[in-house]
């Protein structure tokens, strides 16, 4: 289910960019729309991550190792 959400978000952004390019906006308008899209994705991913973390049990939270760079 998680992968489907990310896929739908990505597909929606691709369609939005293609429609936006077809309309021929100015560079400023295009930038504003891209910033809005990035904000929308950030908010959605925040809620997805938050819900996943809340579903974890306390022992899973304690045993979880942070990812390494």
PEJO-V640658 format. One record per run of one state. SS is the DSSP state (H for helix, E for strand, - for the rest). FROM is the first residue (numbers start at 1). LEN is the number of residues. If there is no record, write none. Layout:
# PEJO-V640658
SS|FROM|LEN, SS|FROM|LEN
This chain:
# PEJO-V640658
-|1|1, H|2|22, -|24|3, H|27|29, -|56|2, H|58|6, -|64|6
